[in-house]
Amino acid sequence: MVPRLAVGLLGATGLAVDGRAVAPGSPGQTAVLAMLALTPGTFVPVQTLVDGLYGDRLPDGPQRVVANHVYRLRRALQPGRGKGEPTLLEHRPRTGYRLLAGRADVDALAFSDAVTAASSEADPATAARVLADALALWRGEALAGIPGPYAEAARESLAGQREAATARYLELLVESGREHEAIPGLEDALGRDPHQERLVAALMSAYHQAGRTAAALAAYDRARRALADDLGLEPGPALRRRHTEILTSAPAPPSTAPDAPSARDASAHGGRGVGAAPVCADLPAVLPDFTGRERETGDIVAALTAAPARPVLITGMGGVGKTSLAIRAAHAVKGAFPGGQLHIDLLGADSRPLDPGDALDQFLRRLGVAEADIPGPLAHRAALYRTLLAERPMLVLLDNVRDHAHAEALLPGSPHCATLLTSRALLPELAGAHRVTLDVLSEDDAVELLTRIIGAGRARAEPESVRHLAALCGQLPLAVRVAASRLATRPAWTVASLVGRLDDEHHRLRRLRTGDLDVRASFELSYRQLVPEQARALRLLAAVAPQPVSPDVAAAVLDRSPIEAEDLCEALADVGLMASTGEWEYRFHDLLRLYGRELAEEAERIPALVRMLEYYLVTLRNTHPVMSPAERLPRLVTPARTDGREFADRRRAVVWFHTAQGDLFDAIEQASREPGIPIALPADVLMAITPLAFNNVRIDRLETSARKLGRAAAERGDAAAEGRALFLEGGAVSRRFLVDEALPLTGRAVELLRGIGDDAMLPYVLNHLGGEQLTERDFPGALASLDEAVRFSRSTGNPACESFALALRGVALLANGRPGEAVEDGERALALAHEINDLGAQARALLYLGNVHLWTGRQDAALDAFRESVRILRVIGGRYWESLALSWLARACNHVGDHEAARVHAEEACTVASTEEDDYFYARGLTQLGWALRELGETGRARDCLLEAQRVFTELRLPDASEPAELLPADPPDAPHADLRRS
């Protein structure tokens, strides 16, 4: 069972798990907590967390810093969580992190939901109680003390919601006969801002109900002067009407003056008379199964009811639910607009959108203007429309706007009217607008929408299939509704059967239609509006490019300059076909990407993929001078293009690789499936990763991509490409310490490369083979392989490979009983690494040399070597090797009896390994930590560490399990042992 979480953000940050108070940690950890808590149950990408925490002021290795914050936050939340127990903070590679909490568990979201609920409550007394409870959640400034641009924006938004909720609460107190309670709050609010006409009217009503009519009239006079002096405005019709009601002690009689122009006003439009204006209330009904969007609804409600009014624009891709949300929000605020509501669908996404003149014709008729009195020219219609609305507080809902010109004539001119617009386009020309960008539903809300349509019983029977179905729909409301409607009309179908149908990407869009609901048709409406160059960009970027895509990668795919590619991405984003997910990053929704792939022809797709691979290859090769200056990687391909990305230093190259490596592997696998692409090209791209693999490469992806590439190369009979793929696959498998599986792969690579005389590749493969043989305790075989690796490195002029071979050979010599030669080889490896100025080679040589020193009794030299290796690894960002170096440093400290230092270094090793999710290095760190704790007298914790290390080594089928077993304290503690792996 997942523990119950409570997060307090409406004041100083509070955190509790199952009622147990938890310190949220550093400001950075608290900022990450806030971002995850405000989107509970939804995976938040790492880059989004980085942007929200740092904006443009990035630290070194921002993704690593965020990972550390998450690691510490996870430990704080569940310090004793055992393996297999549910986690409150879930991580999914390539997706991000999510906090398993409900909206009711986060006070800021509970507040927003309560405000929305109160807006739908007809009884003022009940609504007031709901808002009172909501406002009581506030303990101070929202997200107090939390740094970062995300927190700042959330603080501002929540403060606006609080102000609007407070104002509405005070109004409700007056409406429910509790005017004496309302007066102090109203006076205080108007003391801060005297221009809030709604609150002035409420205060006047409160005074009048309390028998203080003179005070009510004085309040009106103060407001009228403040509006005139500060803003150059007269009081609006609602406030004037309240004034009249109080003066006469009765409601003001109906008059055409406030609501419709006089005959004199009408003469400006050709002398036509204007009839009496009816009250318009033509909002469509709210969908009965409307789901989610509580935060957005609260945001829109606050913006529409603020003073002075400004337009509110809801944007997003087709099918994301803009219209449904707009109607929901409009119904929530319609009580604040006694003049009525106007709604129209402008058909902006259709091939023939509604003409603004025709839209005004409809509006004027609804406002009571006779057909004969409607002017012909658009400008005259707009002027009459604005005149009619000048004295009527109305809400205007303009749905499905194509562009700014489409809506401009329909915007009221009165500050007492509010306008709500929806559009697939961003409408940057819409001045002063409050913008709400609508994304897909959260995973939980998508599941809830499915459940409401198909029925709770049916959803409970297949919960995993329902969640899978929501994911296949990309959580896009239209797609979810289509899928659910198909199930609702086919009671014999199981949810799993529809999941099976939609799993096939090639036919998914075809199956996401029912009746008038059609996902592909929704996309086509936008696609038809594109000019040919934009349409080509959509097809190629959807079919080939990674997600998200940067302008430089888009430029390669499109064969355009980066600025031209950026303009094309911006154009697609402007019409809702792409989303801007970060600074100069763009992505398609999954279903839109499938739509673009369907449209792309092979004749344009294959060349685009080749261009992207060549860009990646050149960019990877551009990292080599700053990563490993003496690297001499053999090449199979010389790409046609030479304009890859450049790097000024190692740090920038590493940051790029950490961000791009998933895209690189995707491109390699995509190319391996294409017979029209020479297999040597993706093989060279994969090999070019080698110098960067030192820096935390994703081993699972390297292994998968190498395996797929190797199979494709074997089918095409390309021994050079197959040998490279087997070499990299074997290296990845051995990194998982499945050495018995890695050896045949590496051995086959040696055999293939020998057969074609590829001497330049052989030292790389022989180094790996020697390392694997050392792990398997085949010491003579390892020495023979590394002897050969040294010879080939020298004959092909590859000092980087030679340094690695010498460092490894030193360990092999020691294992074969030749310690003097072992030290000589280790020192030569280090000297060579210095000669070629390769920091990675230096760190590696120091690590192996430190081992030789340690086992030959040179303990001080070993400590120096390990410390220097750790220092270098922290400079260059080699997290994989850093954990190994720290555990060896801890071992050396244990050997010399400095167990306190060993404890510190072992804990650091465990932290790094846990962050990198590396079980083997975690167990190595635990072994040294257990040793240190045993000597420091903490036998209970020592035993826990050593048992866990033994379990991990045993699961990995490694002989290392014997070491923690030998170190176990003699007397077992009475308490049960914690599983430390995830704590």
N, C-alpha and C positions, 0 to 999 in steps of 0.2 A: 504494500500500500504506500502510495506517495505521501510523504509528510505534508502537513498543511502549512502554507507559507503566508505570512502577513507582512506587507511592505507599506511603510508610511512615508509619503513624499510631501505631504501638505504641512511642511514645517521641517524641523531637523529630522534627518533620515532615521527611520526606525525600521527594525527588521526582527522578525521572530519566526521560529520554526516549531510547530506544535506547542506554541505558547512559551517556548524558551527564547529569551532575548539573545540576539546575536549582534555583535559589533560589525557594522558593514565594512570597516577597514579604511584604507587610505582614500583620499578624494578620487583617485583614478578608479579604484574598485567601486566606490559608491556611484560614480558616473556610469560605469558599465551596468551596475545593478539597476539604476534608474532607466536606462535605455531598454533593458530587457523587461523590466517590470511594466513599463508603459505600453509594451506590445506583448502581453503574456500569451504563451502558447504558440507564438509565431517565431520562426527562425529568423534571426537578425544577422545579415552577412558581416563578416569580420571587418570588411572595408567600411561598412556603415558605422560600426562601432568606432573605428579609427577616426572617421570624419566627424562623428558626433563628439568625440572626446578632444580632438586636437585641431580640427579645421585645417588651416594652412600651416600651422606651426607643428610640424611633425617631429617627433624625436627619432633617434636612430632605431631602426627595427620596430616600427610601430605595431606591426602585427604580432611580434613576439611580446611586446609590452602588454598588449591587450590579452594575449594568451596567458600571461603571468597573472594579470588581474583576475581573469576568469578562474584560473587554477586556485588562487588564494580565496576567492569568493566561494568556490565549490567546497573547499576545505572548511571554511567558516560555517557554511550552511549545514554540511553533513560530515562532521569530523570523524565519525566512527562508522561510516557507511561500508558495509561488506560487499564483496563481489557478488553481483547478481541482484543486489537491492536496487530499487528504482532511484533515479537521480532527480533532483530538483532542477539541475542546470545541465541541459543536454547539449552535446556537440555532434554536429553532422558535417563531415568533411565536404568542402566545396559549397556548403550551404550556410553554416554559421552556428550560432548558439541560440537556444531558447530556454526561457524560464517557465517551468511547469507550474503555473498559477492561474487562477481565474480572475476575472475583472473585479469581483467582489473582494479579492484578497489584497488589492492595491487601492489605497484610500483615494488617490487622485482619480482613478477610473470609477470607483464606486460613487464619488462625488459627481462626475460627469453623467453617469447613468441616472442618478437620482434627479439631476436637473432636467434631463430629457423626460423622465417619467412624470415629473411635476408639470411640465408643459402640456402633457396630454390629459391631465386631471381636470375634470369639469368643476368639481367642488372647490371653491377657494380655500376653505378651512383645511381640507385634506391636502391640497397642493402646498399650503403654507407649512403644514407639519412635515411634509416630505423635504421641502427646502430647508427647514430649520435643522432637521437631522443631517442633511448634506453639508450645510455650512458649519455645523458643529465638528465636522471632521478636520477643519483647518486648525493648525496649531501655530502658525506663523507663515513666513514666506515659503512658497512652494519651492522644493528642491534647494533648500537653503544651503549655501556653501558648496554646492556641487559645480565643478568646473566644466567648461566646454560649450561649444555653440549649440549642441542639442539641448542641454540643460537650460541655456539661456532662452531659447525659443519656447521650450515647454513651460518655463517659468512665466513668460509673457502671456502665452495662451491661457494657462490656468488662472493667472491673475485677471484676465479679461472675463473668463467664465465666472469667476468668483464675484466680480463687480456686477455683472449682469444678473447673476442669481440673487445677489443681495438686493438689487433694485426690485426684482420681481417679487421677492419675499416681502419687502416693505409694502408693495402695492397690494399683495394678497392679504396682508394684515388689515389694511384699510377696507378692502372688499369684504372681509369676513367679520367686520365690526370690532376689530381690535386696534382702533385708531390711536389710543393712548400709548400702546406699545410701539406703534410705528413712528410717531412724531419725532422722537429723539434721533432715530436712525436717518429719517428723511432730512432733518435739519443738518445733521452732520454731513451727509452725502452732498447736499446742495451747497454747503459751505465750501466743500472742496471743488465743486464744479457746478456753478449756478445755471448752466445751459441745458441741463437734462430735463426737457419739457415733460416727459412722462412722470418724473419724480416730482416736478412742480405741481402737476395736476393731482398726483396722489397726496401731496402735502396739503394742497388746498382742500381736497375732500376730507382729509383727516381733521384739519382745523374745523371745517364746517360741521362735520359729524360730532365733534367735541364741543360745539356751541361757541366756537371762536371764529365767527364769520369775518370779523374785521381783520384778524390775522390772515385768513385765507385770501382776502382781497389784497392785502399788503404783499403777500407772497407773489401774487400775480404781477403786481406793479414792479417788484424787484426783478422778477424774471424778464419782464418786457424790456426794462431798461438795460439789463445785462445783455440780452440778445441784440438789441439795437446798437449799443455802444461797442460791444466786443465783436459781433459777427455781422452787423448790418442787416439783421433779419427781424421780421415781425413774428410774434407767436403763431404757431401753427393752428389749424382749425380745431384740433382736439382740445388744446389748452384754452382757446377762445371760447369754445362751447362750454367747458367746465366753468369758466368765468361767468358766462351768461347764466348758467344754471344756478350758481351761488347767488348772483345778484337778484334773481327772481325767486330764489328758493324753490325752483321747480325746473324740470328739464326744459331747455331752450326749444322754442317751436321750430318745426322743420322750415327750412328756407332754401331756395334755389341758389342763393348767393354763395354759400360756401362750397356747394357741390357742383355747380354748373355755371358757365359764363352767362352774363346778361346779354340782352339783344345788342347792346353797344359793343360788348366784347366780340360777339359773333360777326358784327359788321366788318371786322377786320378780315374776315374770310369770305368776303363777297356778299355780305348782307344777309346770309342764310340764318334762319332761326334755329335754335337748338332746343330740343324737347327736354322734358324732365328726365333726370338721370336715374336709372334704377340702380340698386345695389347689386354689384356683380359678385358672384361666388361660384366660379366655374372651375375650381380645382378638381382634377380627377381624384378618384378614391385611392387611398394608400393600399398597397398590396397587402392582402391579409396575412401573407407569410413573410413579410418584410423582416429581414434578419440582420443583426449587427449594426455597424456604423454608429454606435453610440457617441464615440468621440467626435466624429465628423458632424453628426447632427447637433450636438451641443455647441460646437464651434460655429456652425451656420446660424443657429438660433441666436447666439450671442451677438453675432455680427449684424443680423437683420434687425434686431431690436435695439441696437446701439444708436446713440444720437451724436452727430447727425448721421443720417442714413447714407450708406455707400453701396454700390453694387457688389453682389456676391457671385463669384464665378466658380462653378464646379467643372473641372476638366478631367479627362481620362480617356482611355481607349474605348472603342466600341464594345458594348456588352458588359462594361464594368459596373453599371447600375447608377449612372448619373441621374437619369430621370426619376427612378424610384426614390433615390435619396432626396432629390429636390422636392418632390411631392410630399414626402414624409416631413421634411423640415418646414415646408410651406403650411401644412396643416397645423404644425406645432405652434406657429407664430400668428396664425390668421386672426386670433383674438386681439392682437395689438394693432390691427389695421381695420378700423370700423368702416372705412370707405369701401371695403371689398377686396376681391382678388381677381386678377386677370391672368389667364393662362393661354399659351398658344404653342403648338409644335411647328417650328419654322422649317422642319425637314432639311436641315442644313447638310446632312450626310447623303441625301438623295441626289440623283442626277438632275432633278428639277426642284430646287429648294423653293419655298414659299417666298414670293416677292414681298419686300417690306411694305410696299404700298397696299398690297392685298391684306397683309397682316393688320395694318392700321385701319383698313376698311372694316375688318371684323371687330377690332377693338372699339371703334367709334360706334358701330351699331350696338354693341353690348352696353356701351355707355349711354345709350338713348338717343343718339343722333339719327335722325331720319335719313333714308337713302338719298333723298334729294338735297340734303344739307351737307353731304360729305364732299369736301373739296376734291378736285382732280389731282393737282400736282402733289408730289410726295411731301415737299416742304410745307405746304399748306395743311395737309393732313396731320403732319407731325406737330405743327404749331397748335392746331385745334386740340389734338390729343393731350398735349402738355398743359394747355389752358384748362381743360376739363379736370386734369389730375392735380392742378396747382393747389386746390383747396380741399382735396380729398386724400386722407391718409390711406393709400392703397398698396397692396403687394402685387408686383407684376412678375410672373414667371415666364421667361423666354426660354423654351426648351429647344435643344438641338440647333444651336446657332452655328452657322458656317464660319463666319469671320466677323470682324468688327463692323464692317460696312453693313453687314446683314442685320445687325442689332441696333446700330446707332440711332436710327429714327424712332426706335421703339423705347428708348430710355426716357423715363420721366424726368422732368426738370425740377421737380419739387423736392426739397430736403425732407418732406414728411412722407414720401413714398419710398418703398424699398424695392429693389430689383434683384431677382435671383435668376441667373443664367446657367445653362449647361451647354457644353461644347466639347467636341473632340479636339478642337484647336485651342491654343493657349491664349489667343486674343491679347497680345502684349500691348495693343493700343488702348485697351480699356482702362482709363485713368482711375486711380484711387480704388481699384477693386480689391476686395478681400478674396483671396484665391484659395480654393480647396482642391488639391490634386488627389483624385480618387485612385486608390490601388485596388488590387483584388482583395477578396475576403481573407481574413485570417483562416487558418486551417480549421479551428473550432467553429467559426461562424459558417464556413462552407459546409461542414458536417451538419450543423444545426439546420441550415436551409434545406439540405437533402432530407433530413429527418422530418421536418415540418411538411414536406410535400409527399413523401412516400409513407409516412406514418411511423410513430415511435416504435411500435412493435416490430415492424419489418426491419427498422434500422438496428434495434437491439439484437435481433437474431444474427446479424452479419456485421458487427462493428468494424472489423478490419477491412472488409470489402467496401464499406461505406467511406471509410477514410481514404482508401486507395482510389475510389471513384472520384472523390473530391480533388485528389492530387492529379489524376488524369485530366480533369477539367481545368487544371491550372488555377483552381479556386476562383475562376472568372464567373461572376454571378449568372450571366446568360448561359454559359456552358453547363453550370451546375443545375440551373433550372431546366434546361433541355433534357439532360440525363435523368433528372428526377421525374420529369413529366413523362418520359418514355416508360420508366418503371411504374409510375402511378397508373398509366393506362394499360399496362401489361402485368396484371397481378400474378400471372404464372411464372414470370421471369424472376430469377434470383438476382440479387445485386452482383454477385460474383460473375454471373453470366454476362452482364453488361460490361463489367470490368474486363472480362476476357475479350469482348468485342473491341473495346476502346484501347486495349493494350497495343494493338497494331497501329503504329504511327501512320502508316500509309493510308489507312481508311478511317482514321479517328474523326476528322472533320466531316466526312460524309455521314458518319453516324451521329454527329451532334446536331441533329435537326429534327424537329417534330412540329407539324402544323406550320404556323407562321414564324416559329422560333427557329433560327438558322444561324449558327455561329459563322460559317463561311460567308454567308450572304452579308452579315454585319461587317466583316472585314472587307468584302468587295466594294461596299459603298465608299470606304475610305480610299481603297486602292485605285478606283476609277478616277479619283480627283487628282492623282499624281501626274506630273509631266513625265515624259519617257525616261529622262535621266534619273529622276527620283524612283520611278518604278524599277529600273534596272538595279539601283542601289538596294532597294528592299529585297529583291530576289536573290542577289548575290550575297549580301550580308546575312540573310536568313539561312541560305543554303551552305555557306562556307565559314563565315567568321565566328569567332568565339563569342561567348556572352559573359560579361559585357564586352563590348568592342571599343578600342581606343581609336582615335583618328589615324594614327600611324599604321595600325593593322588594317583598318578600313581602307586606307589609301592603297595598300598593297593589293587587297582583294579587288578593289574597283579600278585599279590602274589609273589613279588620279593623284594629284598632289594632296598632302595632308590637309591643307586649308580647304580644298575643294571637297574632300571626303567629310571633313567636319561640317561644312555647309550642308551637305546632303543629309548627314545624320540629324542635324538641327532641323532641317526641313521636315524630315519624317517625325521627329519629336513634336514639332509644332502642330502636326495634325493627328497626334495620338497614336501613331504607328510604331514609335519607339519611345522608350522612357529614358530620361537622363538620370542615371543612377549615382553619379558622382561627378567630380570635376573632369570634364572631357571623357566621360564614359557613357555608353548607350547600350540598351538591351531591348530585345523583343520579349513579349510574353510568349510562353511556350507554344500556345496554339497559333499565335501570329507567325512564329518561326516555322511551324509546320506548313502554314498557308504559303509563306514565301518559298519554302522548299518545293512545294507542289508546282509553283509557277516557273521555277528555274529550269532551263534546258541544259542538257549535258554539254552542249557545244560552248556554253558560256561558263558553266560551273567548273569544269575540269581546269581550264586555264586560270580561273580565279584561285583555285586551290593550290595550283603550282606556284602562282605569284606569292601567296601567303607563306607557303613552305620556304620559298627562297628568301623571303623577308626574315623569317625566323632563323634560317641558317646563317645568313649574313650577320644578324644581330647577335646570335650566340657566339659566332667567331669573333665578333667585336668585343665580347667580354673576356676572351682569353688573354689579351695583353695585360689587363689589370688583375685578372684572377691568377694566372700562372704564366708569367712572361716567357718562360722557356718551353712552354708546351708545344709539341710537334705532332699534333693529331693527324693521322693520315686521312686524305680526302678522296672521295670517289666522284664528287660533283663540284663543278665551278658554276655557280648560279649566274643567270643572265643579268639579274639586278644586283646592284652594289650599294643600295641606299638604306641599309639597316640602321637601327638605332645605335648611337655612340655613347660611350660611358667614360666619364672623367676619372672615376676611381672605383675601387673594389666595392665600397659600400653601395653605390648606386647600381652596380651590376647585380649584386646580391638581392637588393630590394626588388629590382625588376624581375629577377628569376623567381623569387618567392611568389610574386604576384602572377607571373605568366606561366609557370611550369604546368599547371593543369591544362591550359590552352595548348601548350606545346604537345603534350601527350595526346590530347584530343585530335590535333591535326595529324600527328603521326599515324594514329589508328585509322583516321578517316582516309588518309592516303594509302594505307596498306590494303584497304578494301577496293581501291580503284585500279583496275587493270590498265587504264590509260595513263597512269603516272609511273615513270621509271622508279623501281623500288630503291634504287641507290639514293634518291633524294631524301625520302624519310629516314633511310638508314644513316645518312650523314647528319641529319638533324638530331637524331637520337645520340649519335656518337659525340656531337658537339656539346651535349649536356655534361659530358664526363668531367671537365674541370670544375663545373658548378655543383656536381653531385656531392662534393665535400661539404657543401652548405645546405644540409637538411633537405635533400631531395625526397620527394614522396615515393618511398620504396614500392608501395603497392602499385602505383601507376607506372613506375619504371618497369616493373616486372611484367605487368599486363601488356604494355605497349611493346616491349621487346619480344614477348611471346608471339603476339599477333604479327609483328613485323617479320619475325623469323619464319613463321609458317608461310606467309606470303612469299618471302624470298625463296624458300625451299620449293614451293609450287612453281616458281618462275625459273628455278635453276640458277639463281644468283648466289654463288658461294661466298663472295666478299660481303654482301649484305647479310646473308644468313650467319656468317661467322661473327660479325659485329653484334647482331641481335642475340645470339647465344651467349656471347661474352657478357653482355649487359644483363641478360636474364639471369645467368648464373651468379653474377655479382649481386643482383637484387635478392635472389633466393638465399645466398650466403649471408647477406645482411640480416635476414630473418633467422639466421643460424640453423637453417635446414641444409647443412653442409653435405649430407649424404645425397640430397637432391641436386645440389649445385654442382658437385664434382662432375657428373656425366655431361652436364651442359657445357661447362668450361672445357672439359676434355674434348668434346666434339668440336668446339670452336677452334681449339689448337689444331685439331686434325684437318679441318676445312682450310684454315689459313695457311698451314704448312703446304697443303696440296696445291694451292694457287701461288705459293711463293710470296705471300703478303708479309714480308719481314717487318714492315713498319708497324703492323698491328700486333705482332706476336709478343713484344715485351709487355704490353698492357695485359694481354690474356694470361701470359705466364706469371706475371705478378699475382693476379687473382688466383690462379691455380696453386701457386706456392702458399698463399695465405690460407686457402681452403685446406690444403694438406697439413699445414701446421695445426689448424683447429682439430683435424681428425687424428692428430698425433702421428701422422706419417712423416716423421722428421727427415729420413733420407730422401724420400720423394720430394718433399718441400725444398730441400737444399739443391737437388738436381734441377728443379724447375726454376729456382731463383738464380742459380748459376747461369742458366740459359737466358733468363730475362736480362741479367747484367750484360751478357755478350751482345744480345740483339739491341739493347738500348744504346750501347757504345757504337755498334756498327751502323746504326741508323741515325746517330747524332741526336739522341733524345735525352738530355740531362735530367729532365723532370722524372721520366720513367726510371732512369738509372738511380736517382736518389731514393725513390720508393723501393726499388729492387734491393739496393744495398741495406736500407733500414730493415726490411723484412728478412734479408739473408742474415743479418746480424742475429736476429732471434733464432733463425734456423740453425746457425752455427752453434749458438749457446745450447740449443736443444740436442745437438749432436755431440756435445762434450768438448767444444772448442771455444772456450770463453775469451781467450786473448784475441782471436780473429773476430769474434763477435763484437768486441768493443771497437776494434779497428774499423769494421764495416759500418757500425753505427755512427762513429765520428766522421767517417768519409761521407756518409749520407747527409749528415748535418752540414758539413762544410760545403758540399755541392749545392744544397738547398740555399745556403747563404750566397754562394757565387751567382746563382741564377735569380736571386732576389724573389724567391717564391715563399710567401709566408705560410701557405698551407703545407708545403713540403717541409718547412722548418718545424711546424707544430707536430707533424706526423713523425719526422725523424727524432725529435726530442722524446716523443711518447715511447717509441720503440727502444731508443737508447736508454731511457729511464728504466725500462724493464730489465735491460741487460745489466745496468748498474745495480739495480735492486737485487737481482739474483746472483750477482758476483760479489756481494758484500760491500759495494760502494754506495752506502745509504745516503750520505750527504749529496753526492752527485746525482743520485736518483731523485731526491727531493727537489734539487735545483732544476733538473730537467722537466719534471712534471709541472712545477710551478710556472716555468717559462712557457711550456706548452699550453697550459690553461690561459695564461695572459694573452698569448697570440690568438688562441681560438676565440677569446672574447672580443678581441679587436676585429677579427675577420668574420665573426658570426657563425662559426662552425659548431652549431649546437649539438649535432650528432656526436662529434668527437669530443666536445667539451665534457659531456657526461662521463665518457670513458676516461678522459684524463683526470677528472675530479675523483673518480673512484680509485684510480691508481695512486693518486696523491694521498687519498685517505688510507690506502693500503700501506704506503711507505711510512706515513705517520704512525700507524698502528705498529709497524715493525720496529720503529725506534722508540716506541712507548709514549708518544705524544697523542694520547687517546682523545683529549679534548679537541685538538686540531683535527684529528681524524673524524670525530663526530660532525664538526662543522662542514668539512669538505664532503663527507658522505651524504649529509642532508642536502647540500647543494646539488650533488650528483643525482639524488632521487628527485629533486624538484625539476631539474632540467629534463630528466628522462620521462617523468610523468607528463610534463608539458608537451613533450614530443611524442608521447604515447609509445615509448619504446620499452617493452617488457624486459628485454635482456639487460639493458643497461640499468634499468630500475633495480633489478635483482642484484646486479653487481654492487650498486650503491648500498642496497639494504644489507648485503653481506658484510661490507665494511662498517656500516652503521651498527649492526648487531655486535660485531667484534668490539667496537669502541664502547658501546653501552655496557656490554658485559664487564669490561675492565673498569668502567666507571661506577659499577655497582647497581646499574639499572637492569637487573636480570629479567624482570618481567617483560619490559619493552624490548630488550635484546632478543629474548626468545621469540617474540612476535615477528620481529624483523627477520630473523634467521629462518624461521619456519616458512614465512612467505617467500623468501628468496629460494629456499629449497623447492617449494611448490612450483614456482615459475620455471626454474631450471629443469625440473622434472618434466613439466608440460612441454618444454622446448626440446626435450630429449638430449640434453647436454650433460657431459660429465661434471660440469661445474657444480652440480647439486651436492657433491661430496663435501665441498668446502664449508658451506653453512651448516651441514650436518655435523661436521667435526667441531665446529665452534659453539654448538648449542650448550647453554649452561647445564650443569649436572642436575639441579633441582628445579623441576617445572613448577611454575606458579599455579595457584588454585584457580585464578580467574580464567575465563575463556579468552582465546586469542583473537585479536581484531585482524581483519583483512586490511592491510595497510596500502594495498596497491592503489586504491582510489581515494584514500583519505586526504 
